[in-house]
Amino acid sequence: MDFTLSPEQKAVQEKARRLAQEVKEDAARLDRQGRFPQGILELWAKEGLFGLALPRDYGGGGCDYVTYVLAQMELAQACPSSALILHVNHSNFGLAVNRFGTEDQKRRFLPQVAQGEVFACFALTEPEAGSDPARLKTSARAEGAGWVLSGHKNFVTSGNLARFALVAALTDPNLRSKGISAFIIDLAQTPEVTWGPPEAKLGLRGAESVSLYFDEARLPADSLLGDLNQGLKVMLAALDGARVGSAAIAVGIGRAALAESLAYGRRREQFGQAIAQFQATQWKLADMACDLEAAALLTFKAAWLKDQNLPYSTAAAMAKKFATDTAMHAALEGVQILGGYGYLQDYPMERYFRDAKAGQIYEGTNEIMRLIIARELLKGGGG
């Protein structure tokens, strides 16, 4: 098994590392102020990071998904909020449109998204339908030459800033989850859409989340993405790819927590020596490093399987579950290593702690990841 990166992969990794370092201080300041990281996103878009694994024919970089994962592991160390916004554009929306869209849909929606000229969002979750899509209430009915959409989506990252949205809605309520369809919506051309205020969140403060309300929103006939009543397949396929990217973001956050723990441990002295010389601290650091390496390898495996067009849903669930749990544990141990300083906003560790927690929840909670993994085991698969 060859772990050597190609020259192209190395070049993207190094570029992402450099761009992450350039914005690190700004990212910390913007998080404290609760401001949207517009400048960071514009820089990353200018440098071609928004569409890395999307086809060149539609404005993307034409790279493989392993390359995208490598980039996210670097970007998330500096600004997890910006990394998530980029990720929603690229993976939740972009990958779905690229896989299921018609040629016309790809040419209409992908170039601006892949180049970071507009933001996109992914709207599946509802107040009473999170992990259970059978409880979905947003509905769409055929009328005239198009569709009429009504309902309420929440926790929509970039929903108040997005030009395009990928929305799941019931088109045959009698079929429950098997009667869901996916729609691409140009929000700027849909006056019946309204937005709730940005939600006050524990972490990822720069990646604003809102509710979207559709009040008899009129959509053209070609808004349907994929086949009628096959929307759950579309959304879940998008989430499979996105979970690999989310795992990469988590690895980045965990690596940032480890780097801060190491730096602090080397300079902080107690009882006549740096605290990094105490075994208790060293064991924490060693465990963090081992688990982060394992998380990265699981993530690379899932990305590689995706690139090879092999089944990777279980591998994606494993990577997402393990990497986000590892990031959370690394941040927790990092706070402990810094002691009281880890609890202060003057130090970055508390931000890593807040941002890491979200990864265990979004794009399917880690409890759901365990169910996906266990289901495959019970079927006789090994992941």
Sequence and secondary structure as in RCSB ss.txt:
>XXXX:A:sequence
MDFTLSPEQKAVQEKARRLAQEVKEDAARLDRQGRFPQGILELWAKEGLFGLALPRDYGGGGCDYVTYVLAQMEL
AQACPSSALILHVNHSNFGLAVNRFGTEDQKRRFLPQVAQGEVFACFALTEPEAGSDPARLKTSARAEGAGWVLS
GHKNFVTSGNLARFALVAALTDPNLRSKGISAFIIDLAQTPEVTWGPPEAKLGLRGAESVSLYFDEARLPADSLL
GDLNQGLKVMLAALDGARVGSAAIAVGIGRAALAESLAYGRRREQFGQAIAQFQATQWKLADMACDLEAAALLTF
KAAWLKDQNLPYSTAAAMAKKFATDTAMHAALEGVQILGGYGYLQDYPMERYFRDAKAGQIYEGTNEIMRLIIAR
ELLKGGGG
>XXXX:A:secstr
      HHHHHHHHHHHHHHHHHHHHHHHHHHHT   HHHHHHHHHTT TTTTS GGGTS    HHHHHHHHHHH
HHH HHHHHHHHIIIIIIIIHHHHH  HHHHHHHHHHHHTTSS EEEE  BTTBSS GGG   EEEEETTEEEEE
EEEEEEETTTT SEEEEEEES GGGGGGGEEEEEEEGGG TTEEE      SS TTS EEEEEEEEEEEEGGGEE
SSTT HHHHHHHHHHHHHHHHHHHHHHHHHHHHHHHHHHHHH EETTEEGGGSHHHHHHHHHHHHHHHHHHHHHH
HHHHHHHTT   HHHHHHHHHHHHHHHHHHHHHHHHHHGGGGGSTTSTHHHHHHHHHHHTTTTS HHHHHHHHHH
HHHTT   
